[in-house]
Amino acid sequence: MQSTWRISSVLATLSVLLIGASPLLAEDWPQWLGPQRDSVWRETGIVQKFPTNGPVVRWRTPAGGGYSGPAVAHGRVYLIDRQLAKDATNPTDPFQRGVIPGTERVLCLEEATGKILWQHEYDCPYTMSYPAGPRATPLVSDGKVYTVGAEGNLFCFAAKDGKVLWSHEFKKDYNIPTPLWGFSAPPLLDGDRLICLVGGSNTTAVAFNKDTGKEIWHALTAKEPGYCSPMILKAGGKRQLIVWHPESVNSLNPETGEVYWSEPSKIRSGMTIATPRKMDDLLFLTCFYNGSMALRLDSAKPAETLLWQSKKVSEKDTDALHSTMSTPFLENGYIYGVCSYGQLRCLNADTGERVWETLAATTPDGKEMRWANAFIVKNGSRFFLFNEKGDLIIANLSPKGYEEISRAHLLEPTNTAAGRDVLWSHPAFANRCMFARNDKEIICVDLAEKK
């Protein structure tokens, strides 16, 4: 059965390549921020400029609510969504918390057609603020799919047929409450360890065996677990697991959970959301109220020193970068990211000094908007930015400024925040396509360069 599934996966991938009419090597997007978890789309043969009528949408498949992005692997697309119970409604004020009946679904779609191949649905009353749907992108590896729901339901599925191999309920298993904005951190796979942000005393980070679900280690204590994914970096001669929760930035031994170092970081409203990013020996972190922090990683041992940090704790009167949810991109000594009111900014990485900013990528009329957003992915020498209005933008980002090359409107914003319609789900880029969702559908967009 396993060999049959593998053969069908290969055939499905080949069919996608034939549809794309390109002989070049294709690449999946099996987890948060892509194959290497670094926001880089490494495929070639990608469109240089959108046609007048925009790129072709290959297929559309109905889906429920959610902020989680899709994952693409072995000819299949995986997504988590939310189904409200009959007669249930989300509150008009998304900050309001209550008990909202409904279910979560894990969907597996055929990449070439969008056809649903299997789904797993489970009862999941919501108690968090902003209850549109799940947050965390699925992770696909070695024939398994791992998902974390907004109320802390962790599942490991067989990718071929959706069979549940093992599961955990964070709230029940660890006696913890739902965070204000739900369980949001995408899981991280490292060797045989699936590392999750859980929460609680000495269990803020937990590593589970990827095949059995058995706990391997637990570590760290924080009042809130935060919302950003853990990440792995190499510095000081060690592989270090970075866990940023609202009380500190922490480096752990990913094999044992031993803490190497901690840097205090008291984050207002628990808003550790954007994934920490490394460039050379610099580790950069950014959040909505508290702004930015840059750490210098020691080259000889697992240790760090504070290089610089924002002086202003404010959502409006900002310095450096106060990112709400968009993970920044670092390269060649500069930082590119979206600030608290939609300002796409370039910073000098060594000092935090602002080089330039623009609202052109995020807001339709050039006016600042609270939490205005665009997700940033690098492809070759260019960037693809998917903003909250459902526009996909091809642009050059450099210390010289923002240069927009092409733009296409691809998907409607269907959620509501700050009095406007928004789309806050990170897309996936795989096999010369973009896969993106709102609260009504998921689409596959052809981005292959036409010969």
Helices and strands as residue ranges (DSSP letters): H 2-20, E 57-62, E 71-73, E 76-84, E 102-110, E 116-123, E 139-141, E 144-148, E 153-158, E 164-169, H 170-174, E 188-190, E 193-197, E 205-209, E 215-219, E 231-235, E 238-245, E 248-252, E 259-264, G 268-270, E 277-279, E 282-287, E 291-297, E 304-309, E 329-331, E 334-338, E 344-348, E 354-358, E 374-379, E 382-387, E 391-398, E 401-409, E 415-417, E 420-422, E 428-430, E 433-437, E 441-446
